[in-house]
Amino acid sequence: MVSVEAGSKQRTSAFGAGRQALIEATITVVARAGLRNLTYRAVAKEAGVAHGLVAHHFGSRQALIEAALQHALDESADVLSAVTEGSSLDTFVDHLAELASSEPDMQAFQYELILESRRNDELAPLVRMLYQRYRDATADALVRVGIARDDALTLLVFAALDGLVFQQIAIGDVGATEHALGKLRQILAGAR
């Protein structure tokens, strides 16, 4: 068991829960301060633990980054599947703007790591998997709304969704995202 002090509250968590708290703290630190500010101390402070615990669980900064990106990878397709769960164009990506608003740190973390993968070859395979999962979920959603599988169209639609999320977390204009999604639905209606 790991004793975790968060503010004035003390909580005890199992090994896996403590590790998960460090992964979530890593996502928060990178999303809010950038990858260059990711240190054991910053993660430990965010998680409310001693900084030696970060090294104990992960061994290196690279392992910590990879674990956090793997977590994002595990969450990504499930999130997009939930957003695209409807079977009509009227509901296609209905909750995308809401998702970007409710999970801005996760989205910002992913964009930070995507850019870092250009400089860090060890992250590139995980980033490719992340994008492939998003494209696969997009392809499945398009088929559910009655659009024949088309790799180029899937890539185009995913790029539009990805860009809208990026712009929303950078600028914060939910209305613009929702308006653009309405236009995307109109365009896709013509592709059926």
N, CA and C of each residue as an Amber inpcrd file, in Angstrom:
protein
   576
   0.8270000  -1.1920000   0.0000000   0.0000000   0.0000000   0.0000000
   0.8670000   1.2500000   0.0000000   0.3730000   2.2760000  -0.6620000
   1.0670000   3.5480000  -0.7540000   0.2080000   4.5900000  -0.0680000
   0.7950000   5.3480000   0.8180000   0.0670000   6.4250000   1.4680000
   0.2460000   7.6710000   0.6250000  -0.8500000   8.2500000   0.2140000
  -0.8200000   9.4110000  -0.6600000  -1.4180000  10.5890000   0.0860000
  -0.6780000  11.6820000   0.1610000  -1.1960000  12.8700000   0.8120000
  -1.6280000  13.8490000  -0.2590000  -2.8920000  14.1860000  -0.2680000
  -3.4390000  15.1260000  -1.2420000  -4.0220000  16.2940000  -0.4750000
  -3.3400000  17.4210000  -0.5230000  -3.7890000  18.5650000   0.2640000
  -3.7080000  18.1900000   1.7210000  -4.7990000  18.3370000   2.4420000
  -4.7940000  17.9690000   3.8530000  -5.3700000  16.5810000   4.0790000
  -5.8690000  15.9580000   3.0170000  -6.4400000  14.6230000   3.1370000
  -5.3610000  13.5780000   2.9570000  -5.4770000  12.4910000   3.6720000
  -4.5590000  11.3660000   3.5210000  -5.3870000  10.2060000   2.9900000
  -4.9070000   9.5690000   1.9500000  -5.6130000   8.4010000   1.4420000
  -4.5920000   7.3080000   1.1910000  -5.0320000   6.0900000   1.2540000
  -4.1590000   4.9610000   1.0090000  -4.6530000   4.2680000  -0.2470000
  -3.7160000   3.9690000  -1.1250000  -4.1070000   3.3110000  -2.3680000
  -3.2080000   2.1180000  -2.6230000  -3.7400000   1.1640000  -3.3350000
  -2.9850000  -0.0210000  -3.7010000  -1.9250000   0.3520000  -4.7270000
  -0.9650000  -0.5240000  -4.9320000   0.1430000  -0.2820000  -5.8620000
  -0.3580000   0.1990000  -7.2160000  -1.3020000  -0.5140000  -7.8030000
  -1.8090000  -0.1550000  -9.1350000  -2.5070000   1.1840000  -9.1450000
  -3.2340000   1.4910000  -8.0650000  -3.9330000   2.7730000  -7.9920000
  -2.9380000   3.9130000  -7.8670000  -1.8500000   3.7190000  -7.1090000
  -0.8170000   4.7400000  -6.9880000  -0.1350000   4.9910000  -8.3170000
   0.1340000   3.9300000  -9.0430000   0.7490000   4.0450000 -10.3700000
  -0.1890000   4.7940000 -11.3160000  -1.4710000   4.4730000 -11.2480000
  -2.4570000   5.1430000 -12.0940000  -2.5400000   6.6300000 -11.7550000
  -2.4630000   6.9610000 -10.4800000  -2.4850000   8.3700000 -10.0750000
  -1.2890000   9.1130000 -10.6540000  -0.1410000   8.4490000 -10.7260000
   1.0520000   9.0720000 -11.3000000   0.9030000   9.2580000 -12.8070000
   0.2870000   8.3080000 -13.4690000   0.0350000   8.4300000 -14.9090000
  -0.9070000   9.6100000 -15.1680000  -1.9730000   9.7010000 -14.3900000
  -2.9170000  10.8050000 -14.5610000  -2.2610000  12.1450000 -14.2360000
  -1.3860000  12.1590000 -13.2390000  -0.6490000  13.3840000 -12.9080000
   0.2880000  13.7640000 -14.0540000   0.8950000  12.7840000 -14.6910000
   1.7690000  13.0390000 -15.8380000   0.9920000  13.7060000 -16.9600000
  -0.1900000  13.1990000 -17.2480000  -1.0400000  13.7760000 -18.2940000
  -1.3620000  15.2270000 -17.9640000  -1.6860000  15.4940000 -16.7250000
  -2.0180000  16.8520000 -16.2990000  -0.8120000  17.7800000 -16.4230000
   0.3450000  17.3300000 -15.9460000   1.5510000  18.1670000 -16.0030000
   1.9110000  18.4940000 -17.4500000   1.9160000  17.4950000 -18.3120000
   2.2780000  17.7270000 -19.7180000   1.2480000  18.6260000 -20.3980000
  -0.0250000  18.3860000 -20.1310000  -1.0810000  19.1910000 -20.7590000
  -0.9990000  20.6500000 -20.3480000  -0.6720000  20.8990000 -19.0970000
  -0.7060000  22.2730000 -18.5830000   0.6310000  23.0020000 -18.6620000
   1.7430000  22.2580000 -18.6140000   3.0540000  22.9150000 -18.5620000
   3.9770000  22.5170000 -19.7000000   3.5640000  21.5590000 -20.5200000
   4.3970000  21.1110000 -21.6330000   5.3650000  20.0160000 -21.2220000
   5.8290000  19.3010000 -22.2030000   6.7070000  18.1640000 -21.9620000
   8.0370000  18.5860000 -21.3540000   8.5340000  19.7310000 -21.7170000
   9.8290000  20.1630000 -21.1850000   9.7700000  20.3970000 -19.6710000
   8.5830000  20.5750000 -19.1110000   8.4230000  20.7830000 -17.6740000
   8.0220000  19.5120000 -16.9340000   8.0740000  18.3840000 -17.6230000
   7.7450000  17.1100000 -16.9870000   8.9490000  16.6170000 -16.1900000
   8.8350000  16.6570000 -14.8840000   9.8790000  16.1580000 -13.9890000
   9.2260000  15.2440000 -12.9650000  10.0420000  14.4270000 -12.3130000
   9.5150000  13.5980000 -11.2310000   8.8590000  14.4690000 -10.1680000
   9.5040000  15.5760000  -9.8400000   8.9650000  16.4680000  -8.8020000
   7.6030000  17.0440000  -9.2100000   7.4650000  17.4590000 -10.4630000
   6.1970000  18.0290000 -10.9220000   5.0860000  16.9790000 -10.8780000
   5.3960000  15.7560000 -11.3030000   4.4010000  14.6820000 -11.2840000
   4.0400000  14.3320000  -9.8470000   5.0510000  14.2190000  -9.0010000
   4.8150000  13.8790000  -7.5950000   3.9640000  14.9480000  -6.9200000
   4.2640000  16.1980000  -7.1980000   3.4800000  17.2870000  -6.6100000
   2.0280000  17.2090000  -7.0600000   1.8140000  16.9940000  -8.3440000
   0.4500000  16.8890000  -8.8760000  -0.3000000  15.7030000  -8.2670000
   0.4130000  14.5850000  -8.0590000  -0.2180000  13.3820000  -7.5050000
  -0.2890000  13.4160000  -5.9860000   0.4730000  14.3160000  -5.3660000
   0.4680000  14.4010000  -3.9160000   1.2980000  13.3210000  -3.2420000
   2.4220000  12.9480000  -3.8680000   3.2920000  11.8950000  -3.3190000
   4.7410000  12.3850000  -3.3070000   5.6110000  11.6160000  -2.6890000
   7.0430000  11.9130000  -2.7100000   7.5980000  11.6340000  -4.0990000
   8.5570000  12.4660000  -4.5520000   9.0430000  12.3170000  -5.9250000
   9.7860000  11.0070000  -6.1520000  10.3100000  10.3920000  -5.0940000
  10.9820000   9.1010000  -5.2520000  10.0270000   8.0010000  -5.6980000
   8.7520000   8.1870000  -5.4130000   7.7570000   7.1850000  -5.8090000
   7.6150000   7.1070000  -7.3290000   7.8120000   8.2330000  -8.0040000
   7.7130000   8.2490000  -9.4690000   8.8170000   7.3770000 -10.0530000
  10.0390000   7.5740000  -9.5750000  11.1700000   6.7630000 -10.0440000
  10.9570000   5.2970000  -9.6920000  10.4070000   5.0370000  -8.5180000
  10.1510000   3.6580000  -8.0920000   9.1970000   2.9440000  -9.0550000
   8.1430000   3.6280000  -9.4520000   7.1320000   3.0090000 -10.3220000
   7.5690000   2.9240000 -11.7790000   8.3560000   3.8980000 -12.2530000
   8.6350000   3.9650000 -13.6860000  10.1060000   3.8430000 -14.0620000
  11.0040000   4.1860000 -13.1900000  12.4250000   3.9980000 -13.4640000
  13.0740000   5.0600000 -14.3170000  12.3380000   5.6480000 -15.2420000
  12.8940000   6.6960000 -16.0940000  11.7750000   7.6120000 -16.5670000
  12.1720000   8.7880000 -16.9540000  11.2140000   9.7560000 -17.4960000
  10.5750000   9.2010000 -18.7740000  11.3860000   8.5460000 -19.6080000
  10.8800000   7.9670000 -20.8490000   9.8110000   6.9080000 -20.5550000
  10.0500000   6.0590000 -19.5620000   9.0710000   5.0250000 -19.2000000
   7.7750000   5.6700000 -18.6990000   7.8970000   6.7490000 -17.9600000
   6.7310000   7.4790000 -17.4680000   5.9260000   8.0440000 -18.6390000
   6.6100000   8.6540000 -19.5920000   5.9510000   9.2150000 -20.7740000
   5.2620000   8.0990000 -21.5640000   5.9610000   7.0010000 -21.7670000
   5.3860000   5.8940000 -22.5270000   4.1710000   5.3040000 -21.8230000
   4.2190000   5.2020000 -20.4990000   3.0710000   4.6730000 -19.7460000
   1.8700000   5.6040000 -19.8780000   2.1140000   6.9050000 -19.8140000
   1.0160000   7.8590000 -19.9520000   0.4420000   7.8390000 -21.3660000
   1.3000000   7.7280000 -22.3570000   0.8200000   7.6550000 -23.7360000
   0.0760000   6.3420000 -23.9710000   0.5460000   5.2620000 -23.3810000
  -0.1610000   3.9820000 -23.4890000  -1.5520000   4.1010000 -22.8630000
  -1.6380000   4.7950000 -21.7320000  -2.9420000   5.0330000 -21.0930000
  -3.8580000   5.8020000 -22.0450000  -3.3180000   6.8410000 -22.6720000
  -4.1030000   7.6140000 -23.6420000  -4.5360000   6.7290000 -24.8050000
  -3.6460000   5.8690000 -25.2300000  -3.9410000   4.9300000 -26.3110000
  -5.0810000   3.9950000 -25.9160000  -5.0330000   3.4770000 -24.6980000
  -6.0760000   2.5710000 -24.2130000  -7.4330000   3.2630000 -24.1160000
  -7.4140000   4.5330000 -23.7650000  -8.6570000   5.2920000 -23.6060000
  -9.2140000   5.8110000 -24.9210000  -8.3600000   6.0110000 -25.9130000
  -8.7160000   6.7640000 -27.1050000  -9.8540000   6.1670000 -27.9220000
  -9.7440000   4.9300000 -28.3050000 -10.7770000   4.3530000 -29.1720000
 -12.1000000   4.2410000 -28.4290000 -12.0440000   3.9330000 -27.1390000
 -13.2780000   3.8620000 -26.3610000 -13.9860000   5.2100000 -26.3400000
 -13.2050000   6.2730000 -26.1940000 -13.7690000   7.6200000 -26.1550000
 -14.4030000   7.9620000 -27.4960000 -13.6790000   7.7200000 -28.5930000
 -14.2340000   8.0380000 -29.9020000 -15.4360000   7.1550000 -30.2080000
 -15.3980000   5.9040000 -29.8020000 -16.5570000   5.0280000 -30.0150000
 -17.7770000   5.5610000 -29.2810000 -17.5790000   6.0730000 -28.0670000
 -18.6910000   6.6470000 -27.3150000 -19.2330000   7.8920000 -28.0070000
 -18.3350000   8.6990000 -28.5570000 -18.7480000   9.9190000 -29.2460000
 -19.5030000   9.5890000 -30.5180000 -19.1210000   8.4990000 -31.1840000
 -19.7290000   8.1430000 -32.4710000 -20.6760000   6.9490000 -32.3440000
 -21.2760000   6.7740000 -31.1760000 -22.0870000   5.5840000 -30.9360000
 -23.4000000   5.5550000 -31.7090000 -23.9110000   6.6710000 -32.1490000
 -25.1750000   6.6950000 -32.8620000 -25.1030000   5.9870000 -34.2020000
 -26.2470000   5.6840000 -34.7450000 -26.2820000   5.0040000 -36.0360000
 -26.9440000   5.8830000 -37.1000000 -26.9670000   7.1760000 -36.8430000
 -27.5020000   8.0850000 -37.8510000 -26.5600000   9.2840000 -37.9840000
 -26.6200000   9.9270000 -39.1150000 -25.7910000  11.1080000 -39.3200000
 -26.1880000  12.2390000 -38.3750000 -27.4560000  12.2500000 -37.9590000
 -27.8870000  13.2910000 -37.0220000 -27.1410000  13.2110000 -35.6980000
 -26.7440000  12.0020000 -35.3120000 -26.0470000  11.8380000 -34.0350000
 -24.5470000  11.6260000 -34.1910000 -24.0560000  11.5810000 -35.4280000
 -22.6320000  11.3590000 -35.6680000 -21.8210000  12.4610000 -34.9980000
 -20.8860000  12.0720000 -34.1840000 -20.0010000  12.9540000 -33.4020000
 -20.7680000  14.0410000 -32.6440000 -21.9480000  13.6700000 -32.1790000
 -22.8050000  14.6000000 -31.4480000 -22.1340000  15.1540000 -30.1960000
 -21.3080000  14.3590000 -29.5650000 -20.7270000  14.7520000 -28.2760000
 -19.2470000  15.1380000 -28.3760000 -18.7480000  15.3630000 -29.5830000
 -17.3220000  15.6650000 -29.7470000 -16.9350000  16.9760000 -29.0580000
 -17.7230000  18.0100000 -29.2330000 -17.4060000  19.2900000 -28.5940000
 -17.4410000  19.1520000 -27.0800000 -18.4100000  18.4120000 -26.5880000
 -18.5230000  18.1580000 -25.1480000 -17.3050000  17.3840000 -24.6380000
 -16.8710000  16.3830000 -25.3950000 -15.6980000  15.6030000 -25.0130000
 -14.4610000  16.4920000 -24.9200000 -14.2580000  17.3140000 -25.9230000
 -13.0800000  18.1900000 -25.9170000 -13.1240000  19.1500000 -24.7380000
 -14.3170000  19.5740000 -24.3570000 -14.4540000  20.4690000 -23.2070000
 -14.2620000  19.7380000 -21.8860000 -14.7120000  18.4930000 -21.8260000
 -14.6460000  17.7600000 -20.5560000 -13.2980000  17.0840000 -20.3230000
 -12.5340000  16.8350000 -21.3660000 -11.2390000  16.1530000 -21.2520000
 -10.1170000  16.9630000 -21.9020000 -10.0110000  18.2530000 -21.6240000
  -9.0040000  19.0470000 -22.3340000  -7.5710000  18.6230000 -22.0260000
  -7.3060000  18.1830000 -20.7970000  -5.9420000  17.7730000 -20.4660000
  -5.5280000  16.5290000 -21.2450000  -6.4310000  15.5700000 -21.3750000
  -6.1110000  14.3550000 -22.1310000  -5.8370000  14.7120000 -23.5920000
  -6.6590000  15.5960000 -24.1420000  -6.4680000  15.9870000 -25.5340000
  -5.1540000  16.7540000 -25.7070000  -4.8880000  17.7100000 -24.8230000
  -3.6530000  18.5030000 -24.9180000  -2.4280000  17.6110000 -24.7370000
  -2.5080000  16.6580000 -23.8160000  -1.4060000  15.7120000 -23.6070000
  -1.1020000  14.9640000 -24.8960000  -2.1500000  14.4750000 -25.5490000
  -1.9370000  13.7250000 -26.7820000  -1.2740000  14.5870000 -27.8510000
  -1.7170000  15.8230000 -28.0090000  -1.1070000  16.6990000 -29.0070000
   0.3530000  16.9980000 -28.6680000   0.6440000  17.2060000 -27.3890000
   2.0390000  17.4280000 -26.9800000   2.9090000  16.2310000 -27.3610000
   2.4140000  15.0240000 -27.0920000   3.1980000  13.8180000 -27.3770000
   3.2760000  13.5350000 -28.8740000   2.2440000  13.8790000 -29.6050000
   2.2820000  13.7060000 -31.0600000   3.4130000  14.5590000 -31.6390000
   3.5030000  15.7930000 -31.1940000   4.5940000  16.6520000 -31.6640000
   5.9490000  16.1420000 -31.1910000   6.0200000  15.6690000 -29.9520000
   7.2820000  15.1580000 -29.4190000   7.7490000  13.9230000 -30.1910000
   6.8220000  13.1460000 -30.7380000   7.2050000  11.9350000 -31.4680000
   8.0310000  12.2510000 -32.7140000   7.9680000  13.4790000 -33.1820000
   8.8250000  13.8900000 -34.3090000  10.2860000  13.9360000 -33.8940000
  10.5330000  14.1890000 -32.5980000  11.8990000  14.3150000 -32.0860000
  12.3420000  13.0800000 -31.3110000  11.3930000  12.2160000 -30.9590000
  11.6920000  11.0600000 -30.1200000  11.1810000   9.8010000 -30.8250000
  12.0870000   9.0840000 -31.4510000  11.7050000   7.8960000 -32.2270000
  11.0280000   6.8270000 -31.3860000  11.2980000   6.7920000 -30.0820000
  10.6870000   5.7770000 -29.2270000   9.1870000   5.9980000 -29.0540000
   8.7210000   7.2240000 -29.2010000   7.2910000   7.5190000 -29.0720000
   6.5340000   7.3090000 -30.3790000   7.2310000   7.3420000 -31.4930000
   6.5740000   7.2790000 -32.7990000   5.6500000   6.0690000 -32.9660000
   6.0560000   4.8460000 -32.5720000   5.1380000   3.7110000 -32.7450000
   3.8460000   3.8550000 -31.9330000   3.9460000   4.4000000 -30.7220000
   2.7450000   4.5910000 -29.9050000   1.8300000   5.6490000 -30.5090000
   2.4130000   6.6950000 -31.0510000   1.6130000   7.7420000 -31.6870000
   0.9360000   7.1920000 -32.9420000   1.6650000   6.3860000 -33.7170000
   1.0430000   5.7660000 -34.9000000  -0.1390000   4.8820000 -34.4880000
   0.0310000   4.1230000 -33.3980000  -1.0830000   3.2860000 -32.9100000
  -2.2560000   4.1400000 -32.4490000  -1.9710000   5.2470000 -31.7710000
  -3.0140000   6.1490000 -31.3080000  -3.8410000   6.6410000 -32.4920000
  -3.1490000   7.1480000 -33.5070000  -3.8530000   7.6350000 -34.6860000
  -4.5870000   6.5080000 -35.4160000  -3.9850000   5.3230000 -35.4880000
  -4.6600000   4.2170000 -36.1630000  -5.9460000   3.8400000 -35.4400000
  -5.9260000   3.8420000 -34.1150000  -7.1550000   3.5390000 -33.3630000
  -8.2320000   4.5760000 -33.6310000  -7.8410000   5.8370000 -33.6540000
  -8.8270000   6.8790000 -33.9650000  -9.3760000   6.7070000 -35.3820000
  -8.5210000   6.4070000 -36.3490000  -8.9980000   6.2120000 -37.7270000
  -9.9130000   4.9900000 -37.8200000  -9.5500000   3.8960000 -37.1410000
 -10.3910000   2.6950000 -37.1500000 -11.7650000   2.9770000 -36.5510000
 -11.7920000   3.6960000 -35.4340000 -13.0730000   4.0340000 -34.8050000
 -13.8970000   4.9400000 -35.7110000 -13.2290000   5.8510000 -36.4160000
 -13.9200000   6.7270000 -37.3590000 -14.5030000   5.9130000 -38.5110000
 -13.7210000   4.9720000 -39.0490000 -14.1980000   4.1180000 -40.1470000
 -15.4180000   3.3100000 -39.7040000 -15.3560000   2.7320000 -38.5150000
 -16.4850000   1.9470000 -37.9960000 -17.7280000   2.8250000 -37.8460000
 -17.5500000   4.0350000 -37.3490000 -18.6810000   4.9420000 -37.1680000
 -19.2940000   5.3230000 -38.5140000 -18.4610000   5.5600000 -39.5160000
 -18.9790000   5.9100000 -40.8480000 -19.7830000   4.7660000 -41.4390000
 -19.3120000   3.5400000 -41.2540000 -20.0610000   2.3820000 -41.7470000
 -21.4160000   2.2910000 -41.0280000 -21.4190000   2.5380000 -39.7060000
 -22.6780000   2.4790000 -38.9390000 -23.7000000   3.5080000 -39.4260000
 -23.2350000   4.6390000 -39.9440000 -24.1860000   5.6500000 -40.4240000
 -24.4950000   5.4810000 -41.9030000 -24.0370000   4.3730000 -42.4980000
 -24.4240000   4.0450000 -43.8620000 -23.4700000   4.5000000 -44.9500000
 -22.2310000   4.7980000 -44.6020000 -21.2400000   5.2180000 -45.5960000
 -20.2660000   4.0680000 -45.8210000 -20.1450000   3.6560000 -47.0860000
 -19.2710000   2.5310000 -47.4230000 -17.8370000   2.8330000 -46.9960000
 -17.1230000   1.7900000 -46.5890000 -15.7330000   1.9360000 -46.1330000
 -14.8860000   2.5130000 -47.2630000 -14.2240000   3.6000000 -46.9460000
 -13.3880000   4.3160000 -47.9040000 -12.2460000   4.9300000 -47.1010000
 -11.0230000   4.4130000 -47.2850000  -9.8910000   4.8480000 -46.4700000
  -9.6010000   6.3390000 -46.6140000  -9.7120000   6.8580000 -47.8200000
  -9.4270000   8.2780000 -48.0260000 -10.4660000   9.1480000 -47.3170000
 -11.7360000   8.7690000 -47.4110000 -12.7860000   9.5240000 -46.7370000
 -12.6210000   9.4270000 -45.2220000 -12.2790000   8.2370000 -44.7350000
 -12.0440000   8.0700000 -43.2970000 -10.9300000   8.9950000 -42.8230000
  -9.8380000   9.0300000 -43.5660000  -8.7250000   9.8970000 -43.1910000
  -9.1460000  11.3600000 -43.2000000  -9.9080000  11.7480000 -44.1970000
 -10.3850000  13.1210000 -44.2950000 -11.3030000  13.4790000 -43.1240000
 -12.2460000  12.6000000 -42.8150000 -13.1750000  12.8640000 -41.7100000
 -12.4280000  12.9000000 -40.3880000 -11.5230000  11.9390000 -40.1770000
 -10.7640000  11.9500000 -38.9370000  -9.9170000  13.2180000 -38.8200000
  -9.2850000  13.6310000 -39.9280000  -8.4710000  14.8460000 -39.8940000
  -9.3290000  16.0590000 -39.5250000 -10.5490000  16.0960000 -40.0380000
 -11.4530000  17.1980000 -39.6880000 -11.7950000  17.1560000 -38.2010000
 -12.1250000  15.9700000 -37.6930000 -12.4590000  15.8340000 -36.2720000
 -11.2680000  16.1840000 -35.3920000 -10.1000000  15.6790000 -35.7690000
  -8.8770000  15.9330000 -35.0150000  -8.5770000  17.4380000 -34.9850000
  -8.7060000  18.0760000 -36.1210000  -8.4600000  19.5160000 -36.2010000
  -9.4680000  20.3190000 -35.3910000 -10.7180000  19.8940000 -35.4070000
 -11.7350000  20.6020000 -34.6240000 -11.4660000  20.4890000 -33.1270000
 -11.0680000  19.2950000 -32.6820000 -10.7370000  19.1200000 -31.2640000
  -9.5390000  19.9940000 -30.9040000  -8.5070000  19.9680000 -31.7470000
  -7.3150000  20.7740000 -31.4900000  -7.6770000  22.2570000 -31.3780000
  -8.4620000  22.7420000 -32.3280000  -8.8440000  24.1480000 -32.2960000
  -9.6900000  24.4730000 -31.0720000 -10.5680000  23.5580000 -30.6990000
 -11.4080000  23.8300000 -29.5380000 -10.5830000  23.9000000 -28.2600000
  -9.6200000  22.9860000 -28.0840000  -8.8430000  23.0680000 -26.8420000
  -7.8730000  24.2510000 -26.8700000  -7.4690000  24.6780000 -28.0580000
  -6.5590000  25.8210000 -28.1540000  -7.3040000  27.1470000 -28.0200000
  -8.4840000  27.2420000 -28.6160000  -9.2120000  28.5100000 -28.6820000
 -10.4150000  28.5250000 -27.7370000 -11.0400000  27.3520000 -27.5630000
 -12.1580000  27.2520000 -26.6270000 -13.5170000  27.6010000 -27.1930000
 -13.6630000  27.6340000 -28.5100000 -14.9320000  28.0300000 -29.1160000
 -15.7880000  26.7960000 -29.4250000 -16.5780000  26.3830000 -28.4470000
 -17.4430000  25.2090000 -28.5980000 -18.4660000  25.4300000 -29.7080000
 -18.9940000  26.6260000 -29.7970000 -19.9940000  26.9280000 -30.8200000
 -19.4610000  26.7250000 -32.2320000 -18.2250000  27.1470000 -32.4620000
 -17.6170000  26.9580000 -33.7880000 -17.4480000  25.4770000 -34.0950000
 -17.0670000  24.6910000 -33.0800000 -16.9240000  23.2500000 -33.2710000
 -18.2620000  22.6340000 -33.6410000 -19.2930000  22.9710000 -32.8970000
 -20.6160000  22.4010000 -33.1690000 -21.1400000  22.8220000 -34.5370000
 -20.8930000  24.0630000 -34.9320000 -21.3220000  24.5420000 -36.2480000
 -20.5960000  23.7620000 -37.3570000 -19.2890000  23.5740000 -37.1870000
 -18.5140000  22.8310000 -38.1820000 -18.9630000  21.3730000 -38.2480000
 -19.2980000  20.7930000 -37.1010000 -19.7840000  19.4020000 -37.1050000
 -21.1000000  19.2910000 -37.8660000 -21.9500000  20.2800000 -37.7450000
 -23.1990000  20.2840000 -38.5200000 -22.9170000  20.2910000 -40.0130000
 -21.9340000  21.0890000 -40.4230000 -21.5510000  21.1440000 -41.8410000
 -20.9530000  19.8120000 -42.2800000 -20.1420000  19.1950000 -41.4190000
 -19.5560000  17.8910000 -41.7420000 -20.6490000  16.8450000 -41.9470000
 -21.6840000  16.8780000 -41.1150000 -22.8010000  15.9390000 -41.2900000
 -23.4700000  16.1370000 -42.6350000 -23.6420000  17.4080000 -43.0660000
 -24.2370000  17.6810000 -44.3680000 -23.3870000  17.1130000 -45.5020000
 -22.0860000  17.2870000 -45.4010000 -21.1690000  16.7730000 -46.4360000
 -21.2370000  15.2430000 -46.4740000 -21.2540000  14.6110000 -45.3040000
 -21.3080000  13.1560000 -45.2520000 -22.6400000  12.6180000 -45.7690000
 -23.6950000  13.3660000 -45.5940000 -25.0000000  12.9450000 -46.1350000
 -24.9050000  12.7800000 -47.6410000 -24.1250000  13.6310000 -48.2930000
 -23.9330000  13.5210000 -49.7320000 -23.0370000  12.3500000 -50.1290000
 -22.2690000  11.8310000 -49.1840000 -21.3620000  10.7020000 -49.4730000
 -22.0750000   9.3520000 -49.3430000 -23.3040000   9.3500000 -48.8390000
 -24.0210000   8.0790000 -48.6700000 -24.5650000   7.5970000 -49.9580000
